[in-house]
Amino acid sequence: MAKIRVTQVKSQIGRLQNQKRTLEALGLRRMNQTVEHEATPTIIGMVNTVKHLVSFEEIK
Protein backbone atom coordinates (compact mmCIF):
# COMPACT_ATOMS: atom_id res chain seq x y z
CA MET A 1 0.00 0.00 0.00
CA ALA A 2 1.16 3.53 -0.69
CA LYS A 3 2.44 5.80 2.04
CA ILE A 4 2.08 9.53 2.50
CA ARG A 5 4.41 11.96 4.24
CA VAL A 6 2.60 14.71 6.16
CA THR A 7 4.34 17.86 7.42
CA GLN A 8 2.74 20.54 9.59
CA VAL A 9 3.44 23.92 7.97
CA LYS A 10 1.09 26.21 9.91
CA SER A 11 0.43 26.63 13.60
CA GLN A 12 -2.56 25.11 15.36
CA ILE A 13 -2.93 28.15 17.61
CA GLY A 14 -6.39 29.66 17.25
CA ARG A 15 -7.78 26.70 15.29
CA LEU A 16 -10.93 24.74 16.02
CA GLN A 17 -10.72 21.98 18.60
CA ASN A 18 -11.43 19.22 16.07
CA GLN A 19 -8.54 20.44 13.88
CA LYS A 20 -6.17 20.41 16.87
CA ARG A 21 -7.26 16.88 17.76
CA THR A 22 -6.84 15.75 14.16
CA LEU A 23 -3.26 17.05 14.08
CA GLU A 24 -2.53 15.25 17.33
CA ALA A 25 -4.09 12.04 16.02
CA LEU A 26 -1.84 12.28 12.97
CA GLY A 27 1.14 12.55 15.32
CA LEU A 28 1.90 16.21 14.59
CA ARG A 29 2.70 18.23 17.69
CA ARG A 30 4.86 21.10 16.41
CA MET A 31 5.68 23.09 13.30
CA ASN A 32 7.75 21.44 10.56
CA GLN A 33 7.33 18.00 12.13
CA THR A 34 6.96 15.22 9.56
CA VAL A 35 5.27 11.85 9.94
CA GLU A 36 4.63 8.97 7.55
CA HIS A 37 1.38 7.01 7.40
CA GLU A 38 -0.20 4.37 5.20
CA ALA A 39 -2.53 6.00 2.66
CA THR A 40 -5.75 4.54 4.07
CA PRO A 41 -9.11 6.29 3.56
CA THR A 42 -9.15 7.21 7.26
CA ILE A 43 -5.76 8.94 7.14
CA ILE A 44 -6.59 10.68 3.86
CA GLY A 45 -9.80 12.01 5.42
CA MET A 46 -7.86 13.31 8.40
CA VAL A 47 -5.38 15.06 6.11
CA ASN A 48 -8.27 16.64 4.18
CA THR A 49 -9.67 18.00 7.45
CA VAL A 50 -6.44 19.93 8.13
CA LYS A 51 -5.20 20.40 4.57
CA HIS A 52 -4.78 24.15 5.17
CA LEU A 53 -2.32 23.42 8.01
CA VAL A 54 -0.24 20.65 6.44
CA SER A 55 1.58 19.70 3.28
CA PHE A 56 1.64 16.12 2.09
CA GLU A 57 3.25 13.99 -0.58
CA GLU A 58 2.93 10.40 -1.69
CA ILE A 59 5.89 8.10 -1.13
CA LYS A 60 6.39 5.17 -3.45
N, C-alpha and C positions, 0 to 999 in steps of 0.2 A: 504494500500500500504506500502511496505517496506521503511525504512528510511536508510540513510547512514550518517556516522559521518566522516567528512573530517578535517584533521589537517595539517596545513602547517609545514613542517619539514625542508625546505631549503629556503634560502633568494631569493627574487625576484630581487635583485640588479644584474644588468648586463644581465637580461633576455630580450627576445623580447617583444615588446609593447603588442602584442596580449596575451601573457602569463600573463603579469602584469594585463591587463584588465580582463582576465578570473578569476584570483585570487580575484580581487576586486568584480567582479560580484558574486562570490561564497560567499563573505562576509569575506574573509581572508585579513587582513591588516598587520599582524605582525606574527613573528615566534611563533610556538607552540600554535597558536589560533585554536580553534576547533569550528566548526559549524555543525548543523544537517540539512539535506535536505531530501525531498521526493526523492525516487530513480526513477525519471522520465528519459526518454531517453535524454532529454536536459541536465539535471544535470550530468548524467553519461558521456555524450560527453564532457562536460566542464572538468570533473575530468580527463578524458583520455587525454585532451590537456595538462594538467599540472601534469600528474602522476609522473613525476620525481621530483616535488617540494612538493608533498603532500603524506600523507598516508590516507587510508580510510578503513572503516569497515562497515559491514551491521549490522543494529540494528533490532532486531525482536520485 
